[in-house]
Amino acid sequence: MRLVEVVGQDDGVRTWFRTYCEDEDLWLYFEAGDEGRAARQAEVRGEDSQPVTAASPAEVVHVRDRAGLAAMGRCERQYGVLAEGPVDGRQDQPRAAEICAEEFERLWTEARRTLGGSA
């Protein structure tokens, strides 16, 4: 189900959705590209709404290529690690829901600020 789609900066289709991981009490927010992989991901703890992840694979690759593996490790410790593999199946999980781009951007900006960086 892809109710919200727009053309992203890389001319690919983007969708935004959230899902809940009950085992970890985390809300996971995804901006997914047309290949079904996370373009950006934010995670927020359910109990206190504290952001714990706000990561992007493009940023991780950029940091690795420009500054090396040590800098990439620092980036991952500060902003968290992305879910591996495609995220498409997560849209069908219980409590999953499509969200609008504006909601994702608001959450992303807040999470990045909380984790110590810019949006």
Backbone hydrogen bonds, N-H to C=O, Kabsch-Sander energy under -0.5 kcal/mol:
donor,donor_aa,acceptor,acceptor_aa,energy
5,E,3,L,-0.6
6,V,14,R,-1.2
8,G,6,V,-0.6
8,G,12,G,-4.2
11,D,8,G,-2.0
14,R,6,V,-2.5
15,T,32,A,-2.0
17,F,30,F,-1.8
18,R,97,A,-2.5
19,T,28,L,-2.2
20,Y,94,P,-0.6
21,C,26,L,-3.2
22,E,20,Y,-0.8
24,E,21,C,-0.5
25,D,21,C,-1.0
26,L,21,C,-1.8
27,W,44,V,-3.2
28,L,19,T,-3.1
28,L,26,L,-0.5
29,Y,42,A,-3.4
30,F,17,F,-3.1
31,E,40,R,-2.5
32,A,15,T,-2.9
32,A,30,F,-0.6
33,G,37,R,-2.7
36,G,33,G,-2.0
39,A,31,E,-3.7
40,R,31,E,-1.5
41,Q,55,A,-2.4
42,A,29,Y,-2.4
43,E,53,T,-2.0
44,V,27,W,-2.6
45,R,50,Q,-2.7
46,G,25,D,-3.3
49,S,45,R,-1.4
52,V,43,E,-2.9
53,T,43,E,-1.4
54,A,79,Y,-2.9
55,A,41,Q,-2.3
60,V,56,S,-2.1
61,V,57,P,-2.5
62,H,58,A,-2.3
63,V,59,E,-2.8
64,R,60,V,-2.5
65,D,61,V,-2.9
66,R,62,H,-2.3
67,A,63,V,-3.0
68,G,63,V,-0.7
68,G,64,R,-1.6
72,M,68,G,-1.9
73,G,69,L,-2.4
74,R,70,A,-2.0
75,C,71,A,-2.4
76,E,72,M,-2.4
77,R,73,G,-2.2
78,Q,74,R,-2.1
79,Y,75,C,-2.9
80,G,76,E,-2.0
87,V,36,G,-3.6
88,D,36,G,-0.8
90,R,87,V,-1.3
91,Q,87,V,-0.5
91,Q,88,D,-1.6
92,D,89,G,-1.4
93,Q,90,R,-1.3
96,A,93,Q,-1.9
97,A,18,R,-2.3
99,I,16,W,-2.2
104,F,100,C,-2.0
105,E,101,A,-2.7
106,R,102,E,-2.3
107,L,103,E,-2.3
108,W,104,F,-3.2
109,T,105,E,-2.7
110,E,106,R,-2.1
111,A,107,L,-2.7
112,R,108,W,-2.7
113,R,109,T,-2.1
114,T,110,E,-2.4
115,L,111,A,-2.4
116,G,113,R,-1.1
117,G,112,R,-3.1
